Amino acid sequence: MVDCYRNLATHMPDNGFQIVMFTHQDASVWADLALILWASGLQVAAAWTIATETDSALKSGNYVQGTVLLVLRKQTSDDTAFLDEIHPEVEQEVKHQLDAMLELEDREDPNFSDTDYQLAAYAAALRVLTQYKQIEDIDITYELSKPRHRGEKSPIEQIIADAVKVACDHLVPLGFDQHVWKSLTPDERFYLKGLDLERHGEYRAGAYQELARGFGVKDYKPLLAGSKANQTRLKTASEFAKKVLPDEGFGASLVRHALFAVRETTRTSETLDGKTWLRTEGSAYWQQRKNLITILRYLAAMGLMMPHWQTDAKSAALLAGALENDNA
């Protein structure tokens, strides 16, 4: 591929360009593409995510619904960078790309899914990496030719994986407080963002897998109610029941405590039971009360879009009101 693209670069004028359509959800494959284009004397000048598949009864499995159009131009820069300089540039470029997409987004009828935003993060990372003639810490020839070992990440792959993490952290679910979002653990963010995917009709297993990868969550299957290809969704508060309540991880988190309190409220039809559980079993209730109210209000909104959430959503709304009026 390097020989092919180098030949194309040689035969194009200095002001010419090539368009590459690329679709993949693995950071290692995007890292290979970055090295190929870089070694070929090309740079990514622009990129955009577009929908290439439409919903159809004929579609099944974990098919990809979007692709990235990469605009390639000749690499004419003589600039050199170091890896520690690249990371903040990638973070800034990813945020810039996502903000541009969010500005165009139709909130009533979304154009982009979270998978599209993650693909855009990959492309943004390539745009930064390929603008330099050389990166001091990376030998392109060696990186392209070295044997690959399972689980081993190249420096380029790590940069691209970090770009997706930046995207996940930057994309706060609609209606959720940004300050509270920043205080949550990766597992909590995965669950709440997963609900955001679900209420927009995203049930592909791969979408949740990519979301987990972006947040760095390794074991997310206990949070799922089902994991079939196009029927993947997260458990409701009642479906969790008493499961996943250990002293660490998601089970010990504020979101899990909120979910259990909702379940208690649903089970007994009394907000007092949910509130009492939070006050006696949860940690730092008074310090966390406002954050709990934010989480509960968000859970309450799930009932508007998802029938299986309606009962628990009503309980969440009632419990949020009870906490808001709790003064003693």
N, C-alpha and C positions, 0 to 999 in steps of 0.2 A: 504493500500500500504506500510505503514511503516513496518507492521508485515511481509509482503511478502518479502520485500527487506532485512529486518533484518535477516530473515531466510536464504535467499540466501547468505548474507554476512557471517553468522555463518558457513555455510557448504562449503565455498570456502577457499582455502589455502591462506596464507599471501601474496604469490606472484601471486595469481590468479587475474582474471579480468572478468568483465561482460560488454557486449555491449548493450546499450539502444538506440533505434531509437526514436527520439522525434520530433514532428512537431507541433508547435503552434505559433501564432503571438500576444499573449497577455502576457504582463509582469507579470500579477497576476498569471497566470498558471505556468509560469516559476519559479515564487517565490515559489509556492506550491511544485514544483518538487525539488527545492533546499532544502526546509525544509524536504521533505520526504527522500531524499538521505542522508542528514546530520543526521537526527534522526536515520537512519538505520545503521549508522557507515560506510558509504561509501563516497568516494570523487571522483570528476571528475578529472581524470588525463590528459585526452586529449579530443579534440572535433574537428569535421570537418563537414562542410556543403557539401552535395552532391545533385545532381539533381535526383529526383525520378519520375518526370513526363516529358513527351515529348509533344511537340505541336501536336495537333490532332484536326481534324474537329469535332470529337465526344465530345471534352471537351467543357464545357460551365460553366459559373458562375465563382466565385472567388476562384478557386481551388489553393492549395499551390503546388508550383513546386519544392520545396526543403525540405530536412529534415536534422536533425543534428544527427550524430553518436557520442554518448558519451561513452568514455571508463572509466569504474568505477573500482576503486581499494579500498581495505580496508583502512579505516581511521586509521592510526597508529600514527599520530602526537599528541603531548600533548600541542601544541601551542595555545595560547589565543590571541585574538585581540580585539580592540575597533572599533566601527563603523567609527570614524574619521580617523582611519588608513586604513580601507577597501577601502574607496572611491578613494584615489590616486592609490592604487594597482589595482583596477578594471580598472581605466582609462588607466594605463600603459599596462595592459594585453590585453585590447580591441585593442589598437593601435598595439600591437605586433601581435595579431591574424590577423588583417586586412592587415598589411604590408606583412605578410607571404602569404596571399591569393593574394594580388596585385602583388607580385613578380612572382607568377605562372600564372597570368592572360594573356590571349591572347587578345591583344587590337583589333585585326581584327575580331576575333570570340570569344567574351567573354564567359568565363565559369561560371561566377557568376553574379547574378543580385543583386540589392540593397537589396532585401528581404533576399538573402543568407547572405549578410554581416550583416544584422540586427540579423538574427538567430545566426550568429557567435558571435555577441556581447553578446547575452543572454548566450551562452555557456561559453564564456570567463569569464563572471561575476560569473557563477556557479563554474568555476575552482578555482577562488580566494576564494569564500565564503566557499566551502567545504574542503579547505585544512587545516582549523583550527578546533581544537577540540571544541572550544567554542568561541563565540563572546559575550563579557561581557554585551552588551546592549540588547541582544536578548534571550528570554526564548523560546526555540524550542517547548516544550510541549504546552505552552500557545498559541503560534502563530498558531499551528496546530489545536487547539481545539476552539479558540475564535470565536464568531459569526462574520460573514462578513457583513459589511454595504456598500451599494453602494457608490462608489466614494472614499472610505477610502483606503489609501495605507499603507501597512505594511512597516517596515524598509527595509526588503529584497526586496519587490516589488519596492521601491523607488531606491534602488541601481541598480536593473536590468533596470529600466526605464532610469536611468542616463547613464547606459552603452550604450543604444541605441542612446542617444543624443550625446555621445562621438563619436560613429560610424558615425553618420550623419555629425557632424562637421569635422571629420577627412577625410571623403571621398569627396574631392574637385572634381567637374566635370572635365573631361578630357579637357585640353586646357584652363582652367580658372586659372587666376593668384591667388595664395594662399593668398597674402597680401590683395588683394581686397576682396576675399571670407570672410576673417576674419572680414572685416569692415561692412558686410551686415547684415541685420536683419533676424530673422528666417523665416519670410514670403518671403523675397527675395530669401533666400537659398532654400526654398521649391520650389519656382517657377522654378529657374534655374536648380536645381537638378531634378525636375520633367521633364523638357525638356530633360535632359540627359537620364532619364528612357525611355521617349517616342521615342527618336531617336534610342534606342536599341530594339525597338519593344515591350515595356512593356505597355499594355493597361488594365491590371487588376485593378479594383477599389480598391482592398485590398492593392495593392502595394503603391498607392497614400495615402491611409488611414494610412498605417504604416509609410510612409515618413513624413506625417503631424504630427503623434504622436511623431516620433523621434525628430523633430524640435520644438515640443511644439506649433504647429499651430492649433488652435481650429476650425476656420472657413475658410476652404480653398475652399469650393464649388463655391464661386463667381469667382474663377480663372479657373474653369473647363468649357470646351466647351461641354462636354458630360460626363455622369457618369454611363452609362450602364456597366454591369459586365465586358465584355472584349472589350469595346470600349471607355474607359476613356482616355481623353487627356486634355491638358491645352489649353486655348485660345491663339490664335496668337495675334500679336499687333493690327491688323485691327479688329479682333473679339471683342477685349475689347472696341473699339470705345472710347466713353467718360465716360464709366462706371468705377467705383472704382477709383474715383479721389477725395476723401475727404482730409481733412487736417491732417489726422493721419493714422497710419497703413500702409498697402501695398500701398494704394492710394497715400500716400505722399512720397513714397520711391524712391530711385534713379532708381531702375529697372523699376518701373511703369512710371517714367518720360521718361526713355529711350524708353519704349514701345509706349508711346503716341507720342513721336517725330518720331518714325518709322512710326506710323500710319499716321501722318501728311505728311511725305515724300511720302508715298504710295498714299495717297489721292490726292495730288497735283502734284506728280512727280517732286517735287522741294526739294532738300536738304536744301535750304535756309529756308523753312517753318519749318522744323524739328529743325534746328539749332537755329532759332530765338525763337522758343517756349522754348527750353532749356535755352537760355540765359535770357529770360525775365520772364518766369514762374517758372523755376527751381530755387533751392536754391544753392548758392555758386558755380556758374557754373565754374569759373576758377579754384577753388580748387578741384572740382570734375571732371574736364574734362578728365583726364587720366583714372579715374575709369569708366566714361561713355563710353569711347572708348573701354575699356576691355569688358564691358557688350555688347556693340553693335557688336563687333567682334564675341563674343560668339553667339549672336542671328543670325548673318550672317551665321554661320556654320550650323544652323538648316536646311537651304535649301538644303544641300547636301544629307540629309537622309529622309526628310519629304516633300512630294509634296505640302501639304497645307501651308508650310512655305516659299515656293520659292519666292513669290512676296515680302513679308515683309523682307525676308532674304537679298534680293538684295538691298532693301531700307536701311536696317541696315548697309550693307557694304559701300554703298555710303555715308551715314550719318557719319559713323566712319571716313572715309577719309576726309570729310568736317571738322569735329572737329579736326582732326589731323593737318590740315593746317590752322586752325583758329588762327590767331595771333593778331587780333584786335577786 
